Amino acid sequence: MTVEHPVAPVPAGDQTRIHDIGYRSYDGPRLGRGYARRSLYSQSLRGAYGLGRSVKSKVLPMLLFVVMCVPAAIMVAVAVFTKAKDLPLDYTRYAIVMQAVISLYVASQAPQSVSRDLRFKTVPLYFSRPIETSDYVLAKYAALASALFALTAAPLLVLYVGALLAKLDFGDQTQGFAQGLLAVALLSVLFAGIGLVIAALTPRRGFGIAAVIAVLTISYGAVSTLQAIADVQDSANVIPWVGLFSPITLIDGVQSAFLGATSSFPGGVGPSHGQGVVYVLAVLGLSAACYGLLMRRYRKAGL
């Protein structure tokens, strides 16, 4: 005969058990927000050129980098072998001429920088660490701006070194090189902000690429068309004001007003110094607005 022993009831408040499975707590240094921000910046900058990622991810950014530099190398070769007195193209004009390549780079890398975090909902994981919304936005913004600056400054460096090898005037070339660097620095900040804001609106990378290309190309096409119409109708005073409505013409206006660049506006009519101040304020204001919009977007995305 089997005797069953009664099982004592488990109290309602004693349903959990803690098991020691050998994990040790972390006793090392806490590196804090600064380290996290620098790490995110470094990772994003490397990712903008496919470094640390698959070979497929490296193809397009590296190809665009080469495409940006090859024309500069050809110009240098022509200047050296023909013993030219000056470069075929001014430093400040190079980025304007190569704007299609720059726009394609922004369209391809801005979504890569932010869309995957939104698509796979990893943004809240960033904010679970000692990192704030401003840290995330600043790191992403600075990384893409730095990548764009590398893309646009590298061919200028090729031109500068080639000009010195061709024994062109050192003072003139150094001044032109410095002006070109300042222009592409402004371009990098402006284009990075616009690209990131558009890309952050959708977690779909394809939609982000198409939207960035559409905004940059359609705005330039519309502004160029309106400027051409104003030129035909002898309304030259309207041309500089129309240039405020496209990112690339904004940069063109700033450098033609203050950096001695030749304007690409119809008839070569660039903004005056007074209008140039408006251009500078527009570039700075638009860049600040992009940062503010990114902050607002990621305050919601981080929930």
DOLOLUM-156077 format. One record per residue (C-alpha): residue number from 1; x negated, y negated, z negated; residue in one letter. Coordinates in nm, 2 decimals, padded with zeros to 4 digits. Each point is the difference from the previous one (the first is absolute). Layout:
BEGIN
<pt NUM, <X, Y, Z>, "A">
...
REM end
This chain:
BEGIN
<pt 1, <00.00, 00.00, 00.00>, "M">
<pt 2, <-00.15, -00.33, 00.11>, "T">
<pt 3, <00.02, -00.29, -00.24>, "V">
<pt 4, <00.02, -00.34, 00.17>, "E">
<pt 5, <-00.16, -00.29, -00.18>, "H">
<pt 6, <00.18, -00.33, 00.03>, "P">
<pt 7, <-00.18, -00.27, 00.20>, "V">
<pt 8, <-00.03, -00.33, -00.18>, "A">
<pt 9, <00.16, -00.28, 00.20>, "P">
<pt 10, <-00.23, -00.26, 00.14>, "V">
<pt 11, <00.08, -00.34, -00.13>, "P">
<pt 12, <00.14, -00.25, 00.25>, "A">
<pt 13, <-00.29, -00.24, -00.04>, "G">
<pt 14, <-00.27, 00.27, 00.04>, "D">
<pt 15, <00.03, 00.09, 00.36>, "Q">
<pt 16, <-00.35, -00.10, 00.12>, "T">
<pt 17, <-00.34, 00.15, -00.06>, "R">
<pt 18, <-00.34, -00.16, 00.05>, "I">
<pt 19, <-00.27, 00.24, 00.13>, "H">
<pt 20, <-00.37, -00.08, -00.01>, "D">
<pt 21, <-00.13, 00.12, 00.34>, "I">
<pt 22, <-00.34, -00.16, -00.04>, "G">
<pt 23, <00.02, -00.33, 00.18>, "Y">
<pt 24, <-00.23, -00.27, -00.13>, "R">
<pt 25, <00.08, -00.36, -00.02>, "S">
<pt 26, <-00.20, -00.25, 00.21>, "Y">
<pt 27, <-00.27, -00.17, -00.22>, "D">
<pt 28, <-00.19, -00.18, 00.28>, "G">
<pt 29, <00.00, -00.37, 00.08>, "P">
<pt 30, <00.32, -00.17, 00.12>, "R">
<pt 31, <-00.10, -00.20, 00.31>, "L">
<pt 32, <00.31, -00.21, 00.01>, "G">
<pt 33, <00.17, -00.21, 00.27>, "R">
<pt 34, <-00.31, -00.15, 00.16>, "G">
<pt 35, <-00.14, 00.35, 00.09>, "Y">
<pt 36, <00.34, 00.12, 00.12>, "A">
<pt 37, <00.04, -00.31, 00.22>, "R">
<pt 38, <-00.35, 00.03, 00.15>, "R">
<pt 39, <00.06, 00.37, 00.06>, "S">
<pt 40, <00.33, -00.07, 00.18>, "L">
<pt 41, <-00.17, -00.27, 00.21>, "Y">
<pt 42, <-00.29, 00.23, 00.09>, "S">
<pt 43, <00.23, 00.29, 00.09>, "Q">
<pt 44, <00.23, -00.22, 00.21>, "S">
<pt 45, <-00.30, -00.16, 00.18>, "L">
<pt 46, <-00.15, 00.33, 00.09>, "R">
<pt 47, <00.34, 00.13, 00.11>, "G">
<pt 48, <00.03, -00.30, 00.24>, "A">
<pt 49, <-00.28, 00.16, 00.21>, "Y">
<pt 50, <00.10, 00.36, -00.08>, "G">
<pt 51, <-00.30, 00.06, -00.23>, "L">
<pt 52, <00.07, 00.29, -00.24>, "G">
<pt 53, <00.29, 00.12, 00.22>, "R">
<pt 54, <00.03, 00.23, 00.30>, "S">
<pt 55, <-00.18, -00.05, 00.33>, "V">
<pt 56, <00.33, -00.08, 00.16>, "K">
<pt 57, <00.05, -00.29, -00.24>, "S">
<pt 58, <-00.34, -00.15, 00.10>, "K">
<pt 59, <00.06, 00.00, 00.38>, "V">
<pt 60, <00.22, -00.31, 00.04>, "L">
<pt 61, <-00.17, -00.24, -00.24>, "P">
<pt 62, <-00.35, 00.09, 00.11>, "M">
<pt 63, <00.11, -00.02, 00.37>, "L">
<pt 64, <00.14, -00.35, -00.06>, "L">
<pt 65, <-00.31, -00.10, -00.18>, "F">
<pt 66, <-00.21, 00.10, 00.30>, "V">
<pt 67, <00.24, -00.17, 00.24>, "V">
<pt 68, <-00.04, -00.32, -00.20>, "M">
<pt 69, <-00.38, 00.02, 00.02>, "C">
<pt 70, <-00.07, 00.12, 00.35>, "V">
<pt 71, <00.10, -00.33, 00.18>, "P">
<pt 72, <-00.23, -00.19, -00.24>, "A">
<pt 73, <-00.29, 00.24, 00.08>, "A">
<pt 74, <00.07, -00.05, 00.38>, "I">
<pt 75, <-00.01, -00.38, -00.04>, "M">
<pt 76, <-00.33, 00.02, -00.19>, "V">
<pt 77, <-00.15, 00.22, 00.27>, "A">
<pt 78, <00.11, -00.25, 00.27>, "V">
<pt 79, <-00.14, -00.30, -00.20>, "A">
<pt 80, <-00.33, 00.18, -00.06>, "V">
<pt 81, <-00.06, 00.12, 00.36>, "F">
<pt 82, <00.12, -00.32, 00.17>, "T">
<pt 83, <-00.18, -00.22, -00.25>, "K">
<pt 84, <00.32, -00.20, -00.05>, "A">
<pt 85, <-00.01, -00.33, -00.19>, "K">
<pt 86, <00.31, 00.10, -00.21>, "D">
<pt 87, <00.23, 00.30, -00.07>, "L">
<pt 88, <00.28, 00.06, 00.25>, "P">
<pt 89, <00.26, -00.03, -00.29>, "L">
<pt 90, <00.00, -00.21, -00.31>, "D">
<pt 91, <00.01, 00.18, -00.34>, "Y">
<pt 92, <00.33, -00.16, -00.09>, "T">
<pt 93, <00.16, 00.11, 00.33>, "R">
<pt 94, <-00.09, 00.37, -00.03>, "Y">
<pt 95, <00.28, 00.11, -00.25>, "A">
<pt 96, <00.25, -00.20, 00.21>, "I">
<pt 97, <-00.09, 00.19, 00.31>, "V">
<pt 98, <00.00, 00.33, -00.18>, "M">
<pt 99, <00.32, -00.06, -00.18>, "Q">
<pt 100, <00.17, 00.30, 00.15>, "A">
<pt 101, <-00.25, 00.24, -00.15>, "V">
<pt 102, <00.02, -00.17, -00.34>, "I">
<pt 103, <00.38, 00.02, 00.01>, "S">
<pt 104, <-00.02, 00.37, 00.08>, "L">
<pt 105, <-00.24, 00.06, -00.29>, "Y">
<pt 106, <00.23, -00.18, -00.24>, "V">
<pt 107, <00.30, 00.20, 00.13>, "A">
<pt 108, <-00.17, 00.33, -00.04>, "S">
<pt 109, <-00.17, -00.06, -00.34>, "Q">
<pt 110, <00.25, -00.21, -00.20>, "A">
<pt 111, <00.26, 00.29, -00.01>, "P">
<pt 112, <-00.28, 00.24, -00.08>, "Q">
<pt 113, <-00.09, -00.20, -00.30>, "S">
<pt 114, <00.35, -00.03, -00.16>, "V">
<pt 115, <00.26, 00.21, 00.18>, "S">
<pt 116, <-00.12, 00.34, -00.13>, "R">
<pt 117, <00.01, -00.12, -00.36>, "D">
<pt 118, <00.36, -00.11, 00.06>, "L">
<pt 119, <00.10, 00.31, 00.19>, "R">
<pt 120, <-00.13, 00.25, -00.25>, "F">
<pt 121, <00.10, -00.22, -00.30>, "K">
<pt 122, <-00.34, -00.01, -00.15>, "T">
<pt 123, <00.02, -00.37, -00.09>, "V">
<pt 124, <00.14, 00.06, -00.35>, "P">
<pt 125, <-00.29, 00.23, -00.06>, "L">
<pt 126, <-00.24, -00.29, 00.05>, "Y">
<pt 127, <00.19, -00.21, -00.24>, "F">
<pt 128, <00.00, 00.28, -00.26>, "S">
<pt 129, <-00.37, -00.08, -00.05>, "R">
<pt 130, <-00.15, -00.32, -00.13>, "P">
<pt 131, <00.08, -00.18, 00.33>, "I">
<pt 132, <00.25, -00.27, 00.06>, "E">
<pt 133, <00.20, -00.10, 00.31>, "T">
<pt 134, <-00.24, -00.29, 00.07>, "S">
<pt 135, <-00.30, 00.24, -00.01>, "D">
<pt 136, <00.16, 00.23, 00.25>, "Y">
<pt 137, <00.10, -00.28, 00.24>, "V">
<pt 138, <-00.33, -00.18, -00.03>, "L">
<pt 139, <-00.20, 00.31, 00.06>, "A">
<pt 140, <00.20, 00.10, 00.31>, "K">
<pt 141, <00.00, -00.36, 00.13>, "Y">
<pt 142, <-00.37, -00.05, -00.05>, "A">
<pt 143, <-00.09, 00.34, 00.15>, "A">
<pt 144, <00.18, -00.06, 00.32>, "L">
<pt 145, <-00.13, -00.36, 00.03>, "A">
<pt 146, <-00.35, 00.13, -00.06>, "S">
<pt 147, <00.05, 00.27, 00.27>, "A">
<pt 148, <00.13, -00.26, 00.24>, "L">
<pt 149, <-00.29, -00.23, -00.08>, "F">
<pt 150, <-00.25, 00.28, 00.08>, "A">
<pt 151, <00.18, 00.07, 00.33>, "L">
<pt 152, <-00.01, -00.37, 00.11>, "T">
<pt 153, <-00.33, -00.10, -00.15>, "A">
<pt 154, <-00.20, 00.29, 00.14>, "A">
<pt 155, <00.01, -00.12, 00.37>, "P">
<pt 156, <-00.09, -00.35, -00.11>, "L">
<pt 157, <-00.31, 00.14, -00.17>, "L">
<pt 158, <-00.08, 00.18, 00.33>, "V">
<pt 159, <00.04, -00.33, 00.18>, "L">
<pt 160, <-00.22, -00.19, -00.25>, "Y">
<pt 161, <-00.28, 00.26, 00.00>, "V">
<pt 162, <00.01, 00.01, 00.38>, "G">
<pt 163, <-00.01, -00.38, 00.02>, "A">
<pt 164, <-00.31, -00.01, -00.21>, "L">
<pt 165, <-00.16, 00.27, 00.21>, "L">
<pt 166, <00.08, -00.20, 00.31>, "A">
<pt 167, <-00.18, -00.29, -00.18>, "K">
<pt 168, <00.30, -00.23, 00.00>, "L">
<pt 169, <00.00, -00.30, -00.23>, "D">
<pt 170, <-00.01, 00.12, -00.35>, "F">
<pt 171, <00.18, -00.29, -00.16>, "G">
<pt 172, <00.29, 00.01, 00.25>, "D">
<pt 173, <00.04, 00.37, -00.02>, "Q">
<pt 174, <-00.01, 00.01, -00.38>, "T">
<pt 175, <00.27, -00.28, -00.02>, "Q">
<pt 176, <00.22, 00.18, 00.26>, "G">
<pt 177, <-00.05, 00.33, -00.18>, "F">
<pt 178, <00.10, -00.15, -00.34>, "A">
<pt 179, <00.31, -00.17, 00.16>, "Q">
<pt 180, <00.10, 00.33, 00.16>, "G">
<pt 181, <-00.03, 00.19, -00.34>, "L">
<pt 182, <00.22, -00.26, -00.17>, "L">
<pt 183, <00.26, 00.03, 00.27>, "A">
<pt 184, <00.01, 00.38, -00.01>, "V">
<pt 185, <00.01, -00.01, -00.38>, "A">
<pt 186, <00.33, -00.21, 00.02>, "L">
<pt 187, <00.13, 00.23, 00.27>, "L">
<pt 188, <-00.08, 00.31, -00.21>, "S">
<pt 189, <00.19, -00.13, -00.31>, "V">
<pt 190, <00.30, -00.11, 00.21>, "L">
<pt 191, <00.03, 00.31, 00.21>, "F">
<pt 192, <-00.05, 00.23, -00.29>, "A">
<pt 193, <00.28, -00.16, -00.20>, "G">
<pt 194, <00.25, 00.00, 00.29>, "I">
<pt 195, <-00.09, 00.37, 00.09>, "G">
<pt 196, <00.04, 00.12, -00.36>, "L">
<pt 197, <00.33, -00.18, -00.06>, "V">
<pt 198, <00.15, 00.15, 00.31>, "I">
<pt 199, <-00.14, 00.35, -00.07>, "A">
<pt 200, <00.12, -00.01, -00.36>, "A">
<pt 201, <00.36, -00.03, 00.12>, "L">
<pt 202, <00.02, 00.36, 00.12>, "T">
<pt 203, <-00.15, 00.33, -00.12>, "P">
<pt 204, <-00.01, 00.12, 00.36>, "R">
<pt 205, <-00.34, -00.07, 00.15>, "R">
<pt 206, <00.13, 00.01, 00.36>, "G">
<pt 207, <00.26, -00.27, -00.07>, "F">
<pt 208, <-00.27, -00.21, -00.17>, "G">
<pt 209, <-00.23, 00.02, 00.29>, "I">
<pt 210, <00.27, -00.10, 00.25>, "A">
<pt 211, <00.12, -00.29, -00.22>, "A">
<pt 212, <-00.35, -00.15, -00.05>, "V">
<pt 213, <-00.07, 00.02, 00.37>, "I">
<pt 214, <00.34, -00.16, 00.08>, "A">
<pt 215, <-00.05, -00.29, -00.24>, "V">
<pt 216, <-00.35, -00.08, 00.11>, "L">
<pt 217, <00.05, 00.03, 00.37>, "T">
<pt 218, <00.35, -00.14, 00.03>, "I">
<pt 219, <-00.08, -00.31, -00.21>, "S">
<pt 220, <-00.31, -00.07, 00.22>, "Y">
<pt 221, <00.19, 00.06, 00.32>, "G">
<pt 222, <00.28, -00.22, -00.10>, "A">
<pt 223, <-00.23, -00.28, -00.12>, "V">
<pt 224, <-00.22, 00.02, 00.32>, "S">
<pt 225, <00.32, -00.02, 00.22>, "T">
<pt 226, <00.13, -00.30, -00.18>, "L">
<pt 227, <-00.33, -00.17, 00.02>, "Q">
<pt 228, <-00.03, 00.07, 00.37>, "A">
<pt 229, <00.35, -00.15, 00.05>, "I">
<pt 230, <-00.09, -00.31, -00.20>, "A">
<pt 231, <-00.32, -00.04, 00.21>, "D">
<pt 232, <00.20, 00.02, 00.32>, "V">
<pt 233, <00.25, -00.25, -00.12>, "Q">
<pt 234, <-00.28, -00.24, -00.10>, "D">
<pt 235, <00.09, 00.03, -00.38>, "S">
<pt 236, <-00.36, 00.05, -00.11>, "A">
<pt 237, <00.08, -00.14, -00.34>, "N">
<pt 238, <00.23, 00.29, -00.07>, "V">
<pt 239, <-00.27, 00.27, 00.07>, "I">
<pt 240, <-00.19, -00.02, -00.33>, "P">
<pt 241, <00.32, 00.02, -00.21>, "W">
<pt 242, <00.12, 00.31, 00.19>, "V">
<pt 243, <-00.33, 00.16, -00.09>, "G">
<pt 244, <00.10, 00.02, -00.37>, "L">
<pt 245, <00.23, 00.29, 00.07>, "F">
<pt 246, <-00.25, 00.27, 00.09>, "S">
<pt 247, <-00.28, 00.14, -00.21>, "P">
<pt 248, <-00.27, 00.00, 00.27>, "I">
<pt 249, <00.09, -00.35, 00.11>, "T">
<pt 250, <-00.02, -00.12, -00.36>, "L">
<pt 251, <-00.36, 00.12, -00.02>, "I">
<pt 252, <-00.06, -00.15, 00.35>, "D">
<pt 253, <00.13, -00.34, -00.12>, "G">
<pt 254, <-00.20, 00.00, -00.33>, "V">
<pt 255, <-00.33, 00.07, 00.18>, "Q">
<pt 256, <00.06, -00.24, 00.28>, "S">
<pt 257, <00.09, -00.28, -00.24>, "A">
<pt 258, <-00.29, 00.05, -00.25>, "F">
<pt 259, <-00.25, 00.24, 00.14>, "L">
<pt 260, <-00.07, -00.15, 00.34>, "G">
<pt 261, <00.16, 00.29, 00.19>, "A">
<pt 262, <00.15, -00.03, 00.34>, "T">
<pt 263, <00.37, 00.04, -00.02>, "S">
<pt 264, <00.18, 00.27, 00.20>, "S">
<pt 265, <00.32, -00.21, 00.01>, "F">
<pt 266, <00.13, -00.10, 00.34>, "P">
<pt 267, <-00.20, -00.29, 00.13>, "G">
<pt 268, <-00.25, 00.04, -00.28>, "G">
<pt 269, <00.22, -00.22, -00.22>, "V">
<pt 270, <-00.09, 00.11, -00.35>, "G">
<pt 271, <00.13, -00.15, -00.33>, "P">
<pt 272, <-00.13, -00.33, -00.12>, "S">
<pt 273, <-00.17, -00.02, -00.35>, "H">
<pt 274, <00.33, -00.10, -00.15>, "G">
<pt 275, <00.18, 00.29, 00.16>, "Q">
<pt 276, <-00.30, 00.22, -00.09>, "G">
<pt 277, <00.07, -00.06, -00.37>, "V">
<pt 278, <00.36, 00.13, 00.06>, "V">
<pt 279, <-00.15, 00.31, 00.17>, "Y">
<pt 280, <-00.23, 00.06, -00.30>, "V">
<pt 281, <00.29, -00.04, -00.24>, "L">
<pt 282, <00.21, 00.24, 00.21>, "A">
<pt 283, <-00.28, 00.26, 00.00>, "V">
<pt 284, <-00.05, -00.02, -00.38>, "L">
<pt 285, <00.37, -00.02, -00.07>, "G">
<pt 286, <00.08, 00.30, 00.22>, "L">
<pt 287, <-00.27, 00.20, -00.16>, "S">
<pt 288, <00.12, -00.09, -00.35>, "A">
<pt 289, <00.36, 00.08, 00.10>, "A">
<pt 290, <-00.12, 00.35, 00.13>, "C">
<pt 291, <-00.16, 00.06, -00.34>, "Y">
<pt 292, <00.32, -00.11, -00.18>, "G">
<pt 293, <00.22, 00.23, 00.21>, "L">
<pt 294, <-00.23, 00.29, -00.06>, "L">
<pt 295, <00.02, -00.06, -00.37>, "M">
<pt 296, <00.38, -00.01, 00.02>, "R">
<pt 297, <00.01, 00.32, 00.21>, "R">
<pt 298, <-00.22, 00.20, -00.24>, "Y">
<pt 299, <00.17, -00.11, -00.31>, "R">
<pt 300, <00.30, 00.19, 00.13>, "K">
<pt 301, <-00.20, 00.29, 00.16>, "A">
<pt 302, <-00.18, 00.06, -00.33>, "G">
<pt 303, <00.31, 00.08, -00.19>, "L">
REM end
